[in-house]
Amino acid sequence: MENVVIYGVNRFVGFQLCCYYLEQGVNVVGYTHPAHEEEDTLQEEMILYLGRNANFSCEEMNGNVDVRHINEQTIAVFFCFFDGGDFYHRSLVKTRIRDVHQWLMGALDHCVEKGTKTIFVSSLSVFNEQQQKITEETKPNPVTAEGKVYYHLEKVFQAHTSQSPSAIVLRFPSLYGPWQPVSAAYQNAIVHKKKEVDSIKEDTRNLLYIEDAVEAIRLCVEKNELSGILHVVSSEENAWQVGAEALQLKNNVQKTVNPFVSTKVKNELGFRPKVQMTKGVQNQLNHSRQLFGHEIF
């Protein structure tokens, strides 16, 4: 039976990908690695939610790299090791980066040998705020810890898949929506009933709803002979401010011009984001009320 393999299934994108493929009746093999203790409740809810599905199996990223489930029936392998919430806790990233590096290299070598499609979920934080008119051809110049980690892992990914016709790096802006990490600014404000936020470590230049991100990944999987780097962005201006206003959240984020100019994902995949900020934030708020209602409302 067809399967997908997700390294980082307990992270934001990995979890949502897992949900999508389980809904399609596809077997999902997921690998987890520890998140920060602030995410404990969310992590428990994720595993409980996924564990109800007979097509889902889960293992921890411990010890030697596990590639047993990558075979001729594997549709794609996804690398979703980190999410925006992780980078609020730099000590966590430092303790995990060596294992992530090892698992990425080991799994990629096996994928290339098998001819398996591979997708690395990266971030537009590889570009700093001084860079303008950013396209897929723009050279990254990260200055944040998040950007530097992602750029390093991108280079590892590209070095190991240089001869593969189906290895894709997808760079996303900050993502929001249901199941967003509690450490992230929107979710943190919702869970802790905050009306003001001072310290924001996420990239606020562009935001994308999580279901739109999953749709872009799905299109990549279904497109034959696609490789290279793709930027998946929203065209909505001042999206972070729009979302903050929907949550009645005071903040010191300055309005900025969206620096990301990308038509490649539209031309090659026919992708267009569907969910506007106000609707997406309301979906996130409603979901959080259901998930954490006994704790926050």
Long-range contacts (C-beta under 8 A, 24 or more apart in sequence): 1-27, 1-73, 2-26, 2-27, 2-73, 2-74, 2-75, 3-27, 3-28, 3-29, 3-69, 3-73, 3-74, 3-75, 4-28, 4-29, 4-74, 4-75, 4-76, 4-77, 4-78, 5-29, 5-30, 5-31, 5-69, 5-70, 5-74, 5-76, 5-77, 5-78, 5-107, 6-30, 6-31, 6-77, 6-78, 6-80, 7-31, 7-61, 7-77, 7-78, 7-79, 7-80, 7-81, 7-103, 7-104, 7-107, 8-32, 8-33, 8-78, 8-79, 8-80, 8-81, 8-82, 8-121, 9-50, 9-58, 9-80, 10-35, 10-43, 10-46, 10-47, 11-35, 11-80, 11-81, 11-82, 11-83, 11-86, 12-80, 12-83, 12-84, 12-85, 12-175, 12-179, 12-180, 12-181, 12-210, 13-78, 13-80, 13-83, 13-121, 13-172, 13-175, 13-210, 13-213, 13-214, 13-217, 14-78, 14-80, 14-121, 15-46, 15-50, 15-179, 16-179, 16-210, 16-211, 16-213, 16-214, 17-78, 17-80, 17-214, 17-217, 18-50, 18-56, 19-49, 19-50, 20-214, 20-218, 22-50, 22-53, 22-55, 22-56, 25-55, 26-55, 26-75, 27-55, 27-56, 27-57, 28-55, 28-56, 28-57, 29-57, 29-58, 29-59, 29-69, 30-56, 30-57, 30-58, 30-59, 31-58, 31-59, 31-60, 31-61, 31-66, 31-103, 32-58, 32-59, 32-60, 32-61, 33-60, 33-61, 33-81, 33-96, 33-99, 33-100, 34-92, 34-96, 35-85, 35-86, 35-92, 35-181, 36-85, 36-86, 36-88, 36-89, 36-92, 36-183, 38-85, 38-89, 38-182, 38-183, 39-85, 39-181, 39-182, 39-183, 41-182, 41-292, 41-295, 42-179, 42-181, 42-182, 42-291, 45-291, 46-179, 61-99, 61-100, 61-103, 64-106, 65-102, 65-103, 65-105, 65-106, 65-107, 67-106, 67-107, 67-110, 70-107, 70-110, 70-111, 70-114, 70-116, 71-114, 72-114, 74-114, 74-116, 75-117, 75-221, 76-116, 76-117, 76-118, 76-119, 76-221, 77-107, 77-111, 77-116, 77-117, 77-118, 77-119, 78-118, 78-119, 78-121, 78-217, 79-104, 79-107, 79-118, 79-119, 79-120, 79-121, 79-153, 79-157, 80-121, 81-153, 82-146, 82-149, 82-150, 83-175, 83-181, 84-123, 84-146, 84-174, 84-175, 84-180, 84-181, 84-183, 84-184, 84-201, 84-202, 85-180, 85-181, 85-182, 85-183, 85-184, 85-187, 86-181, 86-183, 87-144, 87-145, 87-146, 87-149, 87-201, 87-202, 88-183, 88-184, 88-201, 89-183, 90-145, 93-145, 93-149, 97-149, 100-153, 101-153, 101-156, 104-153, 104-156, 104-157, 104-160, 105-156, 105-160, 108-156, 108-157, 108-160, 108-161, 109-160, 111-161, 111-164, 112-160, 112-161, 112-163, 112-164, 112-167, 115-164, 115-166, 116-166, 117-166, 117-167, 117-168, 117-221, 118-157, 118-161, 118-164, 118-166, 118-167, 118-168, 119-167, 119-168, 119-169, 119-170, 119-217, 119-220, 119-221, 120-153, 120-154, 120-157, 120-167, 120-168, 120-169, 120-170, 121-170, 121-172, 121-217, 122-150, 122-153, 122-154, 122-169, 122-170, 122-171, 122-172, 123-147, 123-150, 123-171, 123-172, 123-173, 123-203, 124-171, 124-172, 124-173, 124-203, 124-205, 124-206, 124-231, 124-233, 124-260, 125-150, 125-203, 126-150, 126-151, 126-154, 126-171, 127-259, 129-205, 129-256, 131-259, 132-259, 133-259, 133-261, 134-231, 134-259, 134-260, 134-261, 135-231, 135-260, 135-261, 135-262, 135-264, 136-228, 136-229, 136-230, 136-231, 136-262, 136-264, 144-201, 144-203, 146-201, 146-203, 161-227, 164-227, 165-225, 165-227, 166-224, 166-225, 166-226, 166-227, 167-227, 168-220, 168-226, 168-227, 168-228, 168-229, 168-230, 169-228, 169-229, 169-230, 170-216, 170-217, 170-220, 170-229, 170-230, 170-232, 171-229, 171-230, 171-231, 171-232, 172-208, 172-213, 172-232, 172-233, 173-203, 173-205, 173-206, 173-207, 173-208, 173-232, 173-233, 173-234, 173-260, 174-202, 174-203, 174-204, 174-206, 174-207, 174-208, 174-240, 175-207, 175-208, 175-209, 175-210, 175-213, 176-207, 176-208, 176-209, 176-210, 176-243, 176-280, 176-281, 176-284, 177-209, 177-210, 177-211, 177-275, 177-280, 177-283, 177-284, 177-287, 178-210, 178-283, 178-284, 178-287, 178-288, 179-210, 179-287, 180-210, 180-284, 185-249, 185-251, 186-243, 186-244, 186-247, 186-249, 186-281, 186-284, 187-284, 187-288, 189-247, 189-249, 190-247, 190-284, 190-285, 190-288, 190-292, 190-296, 191-288, 191-292, 191-295, 191-296, 192-296, 193-296, 194-249, 195-248, 195-249, 195-250, 196-249, 196-250, 196-251, 197-244, 197-249, 197-250, 197-251, 198-251, 198-252, 200-251, 200-253, 204-240, 204-253, 204-256, 205-240, 205-256, 205-258, 205-259, 205-260, 206-233, 206-234, 206-239, 206-258, 206-260, 207-234, 207-236, 207-239, 207-240, 207-243, 207-277, 208-232, 208-233, 208-234, 208-273, 209-234, 209-273, 209-274, 209-275, 209-280, 209-283, 211-274, 211-275, 212-273, 212-274, 212-275, 215-271, 215-274, 216-265, 216-269, 216-271, 219-269, 219-270, 219-271, 220-269, 223-268, 223-269, 226-268, 230-262, 230-264, 230-265, 230-268, 230-269, 231-260, 231-262, 231-264, 231-265, 232-262, 232-265, 232-271, 233-258, 233-260, 233-262, 234-273, 235-273, 236-273, 236-276, 236-277, 239-277, 242-277, 242-278, 243-277, 243-278, 243-280, 243-281, 246-277, 246-278, 246-281, 246-282, 247-281, 247-285
